[in-house]
Amino acid sequence: MGQSAHDIEIRVIGDEELGAWGQALNAGFMRPMADGRPDFQRRRFQLGRALGAFDGARCVGTFRSFEKELTVPGGATLTADAVTNVTVSATHRRRGLLNRMMRQDLDAAVARGEAFAMLIAAEFGIYGRYGFGPATAQQGKVIDKQRYGGIRVPAASDQGSIELLTMAEMGKIGPELHERFRRTRPGVVSRDTVDWQFKTGELLNPDRAFKEPLVALYRDAAGTPAGLLAYRVTDDDWRNWVPRTTTLKVDDYFAVDWAAEAALWRYALQVDWIQRVEVWDLAPDSPLPLALHDQRACVDNDDSTGDFLWVRILDVAKAFSARTYDAPGRVVLDVTDRMGYTDGRFVLDAAADGTGVCEAADAADGEVDFAIDVSELAAVYFGHQPLARLAQAGLLEQRRAGGLDAAQRVLRTAQAPWCPDVF
């Protein structure tokens, strides 16, 4: 018989427990338990940040976090607590195990001085209670090549060139290019060596068959790498030696500017024998759909459209002092945080040069502009949702007449946040 909830131990797992932890993870995601794949886990993990819930010797809950950098509006990057592999065995639900694992991990993140925690939520209703909320959107698109009619590209696109890369070449060129790209877009997370090993097939995931992609690299007029697009082609239906339903599926793309991105989309749309181009996550404000001569050729892919990166702000002052602002002004906000990390009143002073200083407020700092739960604060911070829309949905409350309009002028962002990476 299982132990009571209080007797179940939450602890950092040791190397010798990787196999049992991996089996519990597999069971949580409804995969066969037989092989916990400890050798694979050992290469991926920051072991000191993998938690297990143990009922005696049996692992019945898993939780893992690791360090990532997250780009904020204006291009600065802050270290974030990236949470993944969260499961509780069906035999041990409703015992508070997730509450305990989450609290232990977030306490450690706060102690390390991290401003954010982040995750990709499998279910919408789980993580808001811990202060997480949607900060970016996923926008899958499908383009009908038979009707798109061509694409308008900047003149600068024609001054560069495109070449195809081997996996080894992508492993050399991709990391530095991505480092430059990620500082151009809020919401993007860093990629480490292991991430690139997965993308090039150097490190294989036992749960996913690796199919080597084709990789197109765009170099600008100076010969500098400026954009990359990795894709696969599906061609299962051939008639009379010609494919009939061929789809080019874009698995990964990023570019430092629209000229590079546009050149890569033009390349993808001109590949022979292709009927459709699919992208699993197009940047929300990408000009691509508008650049097509027939804009109706680009439609949503319902299988990959919705909320994506969920962020939990752990240090309001640090986060709001790190980003930039398009207009000067003062914003006073009340934050409610049931877990206690950020509960309180804060004042943000944004200067004309785009910098801002945020700190704990008191009565002398003026009237409160709006009140918000921390689970909605990331949507405001990254520019994922305008304040008025959140207020209309009952997700924040204006406290001062005109407070939302004044705050929106300060907090608005020029770019939509985007996170093209799963972790």
VOGU-3710 file (C-alpha; in Angstrom, 3 decimals, decimal comma):
1> mgqsahdiei> 0,000/0,000/0,000  1,328/3,474/-0,886  2,497/5,918/1,717  0,574/9,007/2,783  1,321/12,220/0,923  3,492/13,470/3,773  5,601/10,291/3,734  6,385/10,538/0,022  9,826/12,084/-0,327  10,646/14,821/-2,832
11> rvigdeelga> 14,367/14,922/-3,507  17,037/15,652/-6,072  17,751/12,355/-7,794  21,153/10,721/-7,872  22,857/9,231/-10,899  21,897/5,716/-9,788  18,191/6,727/-9,838  18,111/7,901/-13,460  16,673/4,631/-14,694  13,784/4,600/-12,202
21> wgqalnagfm> 13,160/8,297/-12,816  13,081/7,694/-16,575  10,577/4,863/-16,155  8,285/7,138/-14,138  8,643/9,825/-16,806  7,686/7,334/-19,528  4,647/6,193/-17,568  3,562/9,796/-17,028  3,600/10,406/-20,770  1,965/7,024/-21,445
31> rpmadgrpdf> 5,022/5,420/-22,993  6,295/1,910/-22,185  8,121/1,908/-18,850  10,606/-0,847/-19,665  13,648/1,292/-20,377  14,337/4,430/-18,372  17,265/5,195/-20,728  19,687/6,397/-18,053  22,573/6,858/-20,498  20,471/9,198/-22,623
41> qrrrfqlgra> 19,183/11,102/-19,587  22,721/11,454/-18,244  23,821/13,341/-21,363  20,865/15,716/-21,241  20,403/16,578/-17,595  21,708/19,069/-15,117  21,451/16,336/-12,507  21,253/18,616/-9,509  17,988/20,058/-10,881  16,058/16,831/-11,536
51> lgafdgarcv> 13,526/16,080/-8,786  11,778/12,807/-8,056  8,850/11,945/-5,805  9,525/8,596/-4,147  6,988/6,262/-2,554  9,466/3,985/-0,872  11,853/2,875/-3,597  9,445/3,629/-6,448  9,622/6,942/-8,309  6,057/8,233/-8,747
61> gtfrsfekel> 6,691/11,829/-9,840  9,226/13,636/-12,025  10,228/17,277/-12,417  13,268/18,733/-14,125  14,590/22,223/-14,723  17,669/23,663/-16,339  19,205/27,002/-17,200  18,185/28,922/-20,306  18,485/32,548/-21,301  15,324/34,364/-22,343
71> tvpggatlta> 15,327/37,492/-24,508  13,236/40,396/-23,234  11,888/43,423/-25,138  14,857/45,526/-26,201  17,273/42,628/-26,708  18,657/42,006/-23,220  18,765/38,413/-22,012  18,041/37,126/-18,513  18,640/33,693/-17,039  15,435/31,702/-16,655
81> davtnvtvsa> 14,444/28,488/-14,895  13,258/26,217/-17,740  10,849/23,579/-16,402  10,105/20,314/-18,208  9,427/16,578/-17,746  6,700/17,214/-15,160  4,672/14,084/-14,343  2,798/12,483/-11,462  1,904/8,804/-11,729  -1,798/8,062/-12,114
91> thrrrgllnr> -1,587/6,027/-8,901  -0,537/9,086/-6,897  -2,699/11,941/-8,173  -4,348/14,460/-5,828  -1,684/14,153/-3,155  -0,028/17,532/-3,651  3,127/16,126/-5,241  3,230/18,683/-8,045  2,714/21,490/-5,516  5,714/20,303/-3,519
101> mmrqdldaav> 7,987/19,771/-6,535  7,057/23,150/-8,017  7,619/24,955/-4,728  11,038/23,331/-4,256  12,144/24,216/-7,772  10,869/27,817/-7,692  12,401/28,412/-4,264  15,744/27,327/-5,737  15,270/29,569/-8,794  14,578/32,579/-6,571
111> argeafamli> 17,651/31,762/-4,474  19,745/31,739/-7,684  18,416/35,208/-8,553  16,505/34,157/-11,675  13,845/36,611/-12,840  11,734/34,060/-14,713  10,595/30,472/-14,737  9,145/29,138/-17,971  7,589/26,014/-19,453  5,468/24,714/-22,315
121> aaefgiygry> 2,133/23,700/-20,816  0,634/20,361/-21,797  -2,709/21,448/-20,302  -4,002/24,987/-19,949  -5,557/24,581/-16,506  -2,552/23,336/-14,537  0,090/26,019/-14,299  -1,784/29,259/-13,708  -2,094/28,349/-10,025  1,707/28,535/-9,832
131> gfgpataqqg> 1,878/31,971/-11,459  2,642/30,876/-15,037  0,732/32,313/-17,974  0,954/32,478/-21,783  3,664/34,872/-22,951  3,924/33,870/-26,623  1,664/32,335/-29,260  2,295/29,529/-31,717  1,107/30,178/-35,260  1,255/27,233/-37,645
141> kvidkqrygg> 0,686/28,080/-41,297  0,081/26,197/-44,558  0,762/27,819/-47,931  -0,820/26,454/-51,102  1,970/26,721/-53,631  -0,434/26,293/-56,545  -2,168/29,589/-55,791  0,237/31,845/-53,848  1,241/33,673/-57,048  4,714/34,746/-55,980
151> irvpaasdqg> 6,220/36,612/-53,046  7,365/40,219/-52,693  10,856/40,446/-51,227  13,064/43,451/-50,354  15,752/44,454/-52,825  18,351/43,457/-50,229  17,194/39,825/-50,488  18,573/39,658/-54,048  21,999/40,851/-52,938  22,695/37,720/-50,900
161> sielltmaem> 22,897/34,026/-51,725  21,523/30,687/-50,558  23,415/27,439/-50,088  22,551/24,023/-48,704  24,390/22,815/-45,600  25,405/19,412/-44,327  24,639/18,546/-40,705  28,277/19,161/-39,812  28,174/22,605/-41,448  24,925/23,480/-39,670
171> gkigpelher> 26,533/22,446/-36,388  29,329/24,948/-37,019  27,377/27,876/-38,498  24,029/27,542/-36,743  25,012/28,321/-33,128  26,670/31,679/-33,847  23,873/32,725/-36,193  21,247/31,811/-33,612  23,110/33,812/-30,968  22,764/36,900/-33,157
181> frrtrpgvvs> 19,150/36,172/-34,038  17,909/35,576/-30,495  18,844/39,084/-29,420  16,530/40,528/-32,072  13,287/39,004/-30,767  11,672/38,935/-27,313  10,595/35,472/-26,186  13,409/33,541/-27,852  15,331/31,109/-25,653  18,996/30,200/-25,928
191> rdtvdwqfkt> 20,248/26,960/-27,478  23,104/25,045/-25,904  25,449/22,405/-27,294  23,029/19,556/-26,578  20,228/21,365/-28,430  22,380/21,574/-31,533  23,465/17,940/-31,159  19,783/16,956/-31,327  19,214/19,105/-34,401  22,190/17,665/-36,285
201> gellnpdraf> 21,649/14,028/-35,262  24,852/13,860/-33,250  22,719/13,001/-30,209  19,687/10,802/-30,861  16,475/10,796/-28,847  15,410/7,147/-28,323  11,761/8,214/-28,412  11,976/10,041/-31,743  13,428/8,780/-34,994  15,845/11,306/-36,486
211> keplvalyrd> 15,297/12,213/-40,121  18,045/14,407/-41,450  16,595/17,690/-42,726  17,656/19,717/-45,700  19,090/23,033/-44,496  19,146/26,269/-46,500  21,466/29,049/-45,339  21,112/32,644/-46,509  24,228/34,824/-46,626  23,884/38,576/-47,005
221> aagtpaglla> 25,757/40,725/-49,519  28,856/40,642/-47,294  28,779/36,847/-47,139  27,701/36,809/-43,488  25,177/34,112/-42,464  21,867/35,897/-41,844  19,154/33,223/-41,900  18,620/29,475/-41,761  15,709/27,249/-42,746  15,615/23,486/-42,029
231> yrvtdddwrn> 12,943/21,403/-43,769  11,787/17,941/-44,722  9,820/16,831/-47,778  6,988/14,308/-47,639  6,160/12,665/-50,939  4,123/9,545/-50,217  1,796/9,704/-53,228  3,486/9,314/-56,625  1,634/8,908/-59,944  3,415/8,376/-63,266
241> wvprtttlkv> 6,772/9,136/-61,666  5,601/12,487/-60,340  4,669/13,255/-56,689  1,050/14,407/-56,309  0,791/15,547/-52,691  4,295/16,681/-51,824  4,637/18,921/-48,754  7,705/20,879/-47,686  7,606/21,023/-43,876  9,680/23,717/-42,203
251> ddyfavdwaa> 10,885/22,413/-38,843  13,170/25,296/-37,909  13,875/28,756/-39,224  15,316/32,006/-37,942  16,764/35,121/-39,526  18,303/38,354/-38,310  16,094/40,514/-40,566  13,195/40,355/-43,016  15,466/40,465/-46,076  17,059/37,171/-45,029
261> eaalwryalq> 13,752/35,626/-43,988  12,024/36,652/-47,215  14,817/35,150/-49,325  14,449/31,838/-47,490  10,656/31,758/-47,929  11,058/32,508/-51,627  13,501/29,624/-51,872  11,115/27,240/-50,090  8,177/28,257/-52,272  10,191/27,704/-55,469
271> vdwiqrvevw> 11,365/24,154/-54,738  10,181/21,900/-57,585  7,370/19,337/-57,158  6,075/20,944/-53,972  2,323/21,440/-53,570  2,272/22,850/-50,023  4,658/24,552/-47,631  3,960/24,040/-43,931  5,617/25,869/-41,057  4,830/24,631/-37,566
281> dlapdsplpl> 5,398/28,041/-35,938  5,610/31,264/-37,912  6,575/34,399/-36,000  3,230/36,081/-35,127  4,118/39,340/-36,871  6,071/37,866/-39,787  5,265/39,755/-43,018  5,140/36,431/-44,920  1,342/36,109/-45,325  1,070/39,735/-46,480
291> alhdqracvd> 4,015/39,383/-48,870  2,265/36,680/-50,912  0,536/37,903/-54,069  -2,490/35,821/-53,049  -2,734/36,201/-49,290  -5,544/33,636/-49,096  -3,060/30,955/-50,078  -1,726/31,089/-46,516  -4,059/29,583/-43,898  -3,773/28,494/-40,280
301> nddstgdflw> -2,580/25,018/-39,427  -4,976/24,140/-36,614  -2,658/21,412/-35,310  -0,036/23,978/-34,281  -1,836/27,194/-33,415  -2,451/28,500/-29,883  -0,584/29,569/-26,761  3,003/28,360/-26,487  5,619/29,610/-24,010  4,332/30,129/-20,469
311> vrildvakaf> 6,369/32,439/-18,235  6,260/33,028/-14,506  7,878/36,255/-13,296  9,864/35,654/-10,109  11,416/39,108/-9,680  9,254/41,984/-10,921  11,821/44,720/-10,271  14,638/42,850/-12,017  12,511/41,894/-15,012  10,971/45,330/-15,638
321> sartydapgr> 14,324/47,062/-15,130  15,946/44,862/-17,793  13,648/45,574/-20,748  13,358/48,776/-22,772  10,406/51,114/-23,325  9,173/53,009/-26,365  7,778/55,941/-24,412  8,686/57,623/-21,115  6,304/57,535/-18,185  5,475/56,139/-14,771
331> vvldvtdrmg> 3,442/52,972/-14,168  2,297/51,827/-10,733  0,929/48,296/-10,490  -0,354/45,963/-7,807  0,668/42,335/-8,256  -1,100/39,433/-6,548  1,005/36,305/-6,109  -0,484/33,408/-4,157  2,959/31,816/-3,833  4,370/35,012/-2,364
341> ytdgrfvlda> 7,389/35,624/-4,587  6,196/38,864/-6,200  3,164/39,910/-4,159  3,108/43,670/-3,688  3,079/47,103/-5,303  5,705/48,211/-7,819  6,558/51,451/-9,597  8,204/51,594/-13,009  9,857/54,792/-14,233  10,675/54,681/-17,944
351> aadgtgvcea> 13,034/57,334/-19,287  13,113/59,029/-22,674  16,197/57,009/-23,647  14,212/53,759/-23,405  15,650/52,521/-20,121  13,528/51,828/-17,081  13,889/51,369/-13,341  11,386/49,290/-11,388  11,272/48,944/-7,624  8,931/48,271/-4,737
361> adaadgevdf> 6,477/51,152/-4,334  4,855/52,946/-1,442  1,986/55,412/-1,077  4,208/58,325/-2,098  4,642/56,860/-5,607  1,121/57,817/-6,644  -2,133/56,073/-7,525  -2,103/52,505/-8,803  -2,749/52,259/-12,547  -3,849/48,622/-12,581
371> aidvselaav> -3,931/45,449/-10,491  -2,985/42,090/-11,968  -2,295/38,502/-10,952  1,263/37,375/-11,589  -0,058/34,661/-13,933  -1,112/37,402/-16,393  1,885/39,662/-15,871  4,147/37,952/-18,425  1,591/38,638/-21,170  1,879/42,342/-20,337
381> yfghqplarl> 5,643/42,304/-19,917  6,426/40,643/-23,259  3,714/42,466/-25,199  1,747/39,294/-25,861  -1,563/40,963/-24,958  -2,592/44,631/-24,684  -3,772/45,811/-21,282  -7,254/46,775/-22,501  -7,905/43,295/-23,874  -6,863/41,650/-20,616
391> aqaglleqrr> -9,097/44,067/-18,713  -12,068/43,295/-20,952  -11,523/39,589/-20,286  -11,536/40,208/-16,529  -7,841/39,366/-16,153  -6,726/42,704/-14,723  -8,387/45,687/-13,093  -7,885/49,355/-13,866  -7,489/51,269/-10,613  -7,050/54,834/-11,884
401> aggldaaqrv> -9,110/56,558/-14,563  -6,988/56,539/-17,705  -4,449/54,267/-16,020  -4,552/51,543/-18,663  -4,069/53,912/-21,598  -1,154/55,624/-19,861  0,445/52,311/-18,926  -0,048/50,861/-22,417  1,875/53,747/-23,976  4,856/52,846/-21,809
411> lrtaqapwcp> 4,598/49,037/-21,938  3,772/48,467/-25,605  6,364/46,592/-27,667  7,341/47,028/-31,308  7,664/43,278/-31,900  5,441/40,373/-30,970  7,169/37,881/-28,672  8,021/34,554/-30,273  9,538/31,320/-29,011  10,318/28,905/-31,855
421> dvf> 11,916/26,257/-29,584  10,468/23,320/-27,675  12,341/22,344/-24,522
//
